[in-house]
Each structure stands twice: as C-alpha cells, then as structure tokens.
C-alpha cells in the first residue's frame, strides 16, 4: 500500500505542525491542519528564532544537545528547500553568537559553562571583553568576558511560519484556522479528531503538535505531560545608527537583531499557567537584562511587547513519536521549537510514512513517562 496518499490530521499549526504538514504534503500526502487560533500565532510568533544549541547547552542535557545540534546541521538545507519551494526568504543568518558576562560573578559562571562546552567538544572560544567589542561594537563597554560561538545561528521565525503556510497550501494541504480540537480518538486504522463544534474527522494518522495546549486534548489519558512556561519578550525597531550584527546572550536576557530592522529582546520564564498578561516586571527584566549587555537598546522605539507559552514536558525535552494507536506526538519542544523544526518535521513525517522510528526520535518517545508513572504506582 502506498503511504503517500495517506490522510494525516495535524492538531496545531505552529511552526512544528506546519513544518510536518509541509514535509508530508510535498511528498504527496493529504494533510489537514487544525488550529484553535490563527496558524503560527502562538509561541512561533513570539520566539526569537535562535538556532543555538551550543550557547544553550545545559549541564544535564547532553542527549538533547545531540538532537539540537543535528537539527542545526539540517537548517541550511531545510531553509534552502523551503525558500525554493515558496519563494520566501526565511532570514537564516550565520554570523554566530556572543554569550557575555557583565560582572565578575557572571564571568565565573561563564567560565564554568565554557569548560563544560569544551569537555563536550563544542566549537567555542573564550574572548576578552575587548576582543568581543572589536567584533561587535554595540556590546557594553564594561563587559568582562565572552564566549564566541561561531556555529550558533538564527532564523526569522515569522518568515519561516509564513513560508510554511504557503508551502502547505501550494501542495494542497488544508488549514483549518479558529478550529479548536476538543478530543482525539485513537485507533490503529482510522484515528479521528473531534472539533469543539462537534465535528468528527477521520484520517490515517493524527499528529498532536499543539504545543503548550497538547495536554488539554481529551482522549490521550495523560500520555502528553506538557505544561505551559510563560515567556515575555519585546520587539524594538532599529535606527540607522543602531547596527547590532550578532545575537548577544547576557546573563538575564538575549538580544537578537533581525534582517527587517526588528530587534527581539527576551525572554522571561515563569510557571504561571495560561496567564498571558504582559507585566511591568517582565518588561523591566528584559530591558534591564538587554541594556546591561547592549546599552544602545534604550534609544530604540518599542514595536510590541508580547507573552506566549513554551511547551515544557516533565523532563523539559521534546515528546516525539507514538502516543496512542494511530496518534503521534510532536510537542514539548520548550525553548527549542524553532531550532528543532527540521529534525522534528523530517523524522515525524518519515515515521508517519513508513512506521519506522529513527534513532534521533527514539529517546524522546512519550513512553518514557510511562515508566515514571508505573514506578510511582508500584511504590
């Protein structure tokens, strides 16, 4: 049986759902995407678009770093394919990233991070503040040290989302916006989704890519333990005299210049449920953290301030692969949704088409949480 004519129902049309839909549709599959709001309107819209596994490497996340690094490796060809298919420039920039310290304590923490990065064999360099400023003149004069991470890049996430929508439509994929999905009905042969309006739609496979809302879909019996982690960010507009060239990550905030003249400053992280208020405290934290490493920010006009919800799993790693009969998870990407887009789209599309799970996806299956819950039950 040809898998190409399979009908895949994708719950969630953020960057992850759209990218899986595009991969399936352009190889001949029939694709329907359902989103509670507008396609790409959630965390995909607010993200800073950093492709920075080396800068973001945490001490306990080496397995996740391998997945992140593989996805970064795939980004240039993924971007080229998407641009060729849709004619949209997705703003992939490869100037590298500075991780900087603004005082002695921060420099000590940075030095520990650098040693760990070196132990993991990453391509990073330790620079003095003066060396970093010689490469990036908009860095704060008082910076004591920096890690230069030449392979950590960025992409314009909004442009990617627009291109993916165009690509899905070009290949006859269907987008159902403002169509919340109430429940998923697992079934090995004909799984279905049920809309909030009560309509039942059957397909060959259901993919749950609903980000922070994945857990609230009925019918999966807690297979997707995803919680929302609120992030607030702000977007500033550059002036002719403000020409920041690199992504700058400080101890308290990151500053990301975009090709279209926007500068994204973010991002806080709070466990606040689905409270989407933009708060004075969040604005202050981002501005102060940004100003300490790139002082010229204070002269820029504020374009917008926003909040969104990163989807975090119990172990903060993505949840990828079979979640129930006929149902596949592609959620829980937490801080790495944009970075992990190519590897998630390609490997999940491959699984939907062939039924075989790649070694990349294997460690991140939803089943890893079953052992935790059964251990608790036995205790």
Buried (B, 14 or more C-beta within 10 A) or exposed (E): EEBEEBBBBBBBBBBBBBBBBBBBBBEBBBBBBBBBEEBBBBBBBBBBBBBBBBBBBEEEBEEBBBBBBBBBBBBBEBBEBBBEBBEBBBBBBEBBBBBBBBEEEBBEEBBEBBEBBEEBEBEBEBBEBEEBBEBBEBBBEEBBBBBBBEBBBBBBBBBBBBBBBBBBBBBEBEBBBEBBBBBBBBBEEEBBBBBEEEEEBBBBBBBBBBBBBBBBBEBBEEBBBBBBBBBBBBBBBBEEEBEBBBBBBBBBBBBBBBEEEBBBBBBBBBEBEEEEEBBEEBBEBBBEBBBBBBBBBEEBEEBEBBBBBBBBBBBBBBBBBBBBEBBBBBBBBBBBBBBBBBBBBBBBBBBBBEEEBBEBBEBBBBEBBEEEEEEEEEE
